[in-house]
Amino acid sequence: MAQRKKSEKGRTWACPDRTRVAGGQKYEVRYEAKKTARSAPAVKKAVKNVGNVRKKVEKQLTRKK
């Protein structure tokens, strides 16, 4: 059996749903759009450009204002 990697906080697992933005899920796109005061298409474009890591997406969205 493969050994799990430890996350930065020392847990044996990392919660992937919280660290990623699913660009195809309307509720996640809506949440990020509301959080960053941007439009849903802008969030989808950011996910496409920088990937689905939440921190990178938020950084991209706040940079463009």
C-alpha positions in Angstrom: 0.0 0.0 0.0 1.3 3.5 -0.9 2.2 5.8 1.9 0.2 9.0 2.2 2.0 12.3 2.1 1.8 14.6 5.1 0.4 18.1 4.5 2.1 21.3 5.7 0.1 21.2 8.9 1.2 17.7 9.8 -2.0 15.9 8.9 -1.7 12.6 7.0 -4.1 13.9 4.3 -4.9 17.2 2.7 -8.4 18.2 2.0 -8.3 18.6 -1.8 -11.8 20.2 -2.1 -10.7 23.2 -0.1 -7.5 23.8 -1.9 -8.8 23.6 -5.5 -11.5 25.4 -7.5 -13.6 23.2 -9.8 -14.1 25.4 -12.9 -16.9 23.3 -14.1 -18.9 23.5 -10.9 -21.3 26.5 -10.9 -21.5 26.9 -7.2 -17.7 27.0 -6.8 -17.3 29.5 -9.6 -20.1 31.6 -8.1 -18.5 31.5 -4.6 -15.1 32.6 -6.0 -16.7 35.4 -8.1 -18.6 36.7 -5.1 -15.5 36.4 -2.8 -13.3 38.3 -5.2 -16.0 40.7 -6.6 -15.3 39.4 -10.1 -17.6 37.9 -12.8 -18.1 34.1 -13.2 -16.4 34.2 -16.7 -13.4 35.9 -15.1 -13.1 33.1 -12.6 -13.3 30.5 -15.3 -10.7 32.3 -17.3 -8.4 32.5 -14.3 -8.8 28.7 -13.6 -7.9 28.0 -17.2 -4.9 30.3 -17.1 -3.3 29.4 -13.8 -4.8 26.0 -13.0 -7.2 25.0 -10.3 -5.2 25.8 -7.2 -7.4 28.2 -5.1 -4.5 30.5 -3.9 -3.2 31.0 -7.5 -6.7 31.7 -8.8 -7.4 34.3 -6.1 -4.1 35.9 -6.7 -4.8 36.1 -10.4 -8.2 37.6 -9.8 -7.1 40.2 -7.3 -4.2 41.3 -9.5 -6.3 42.2 -12.5 -8.4 44.9 -10.7 
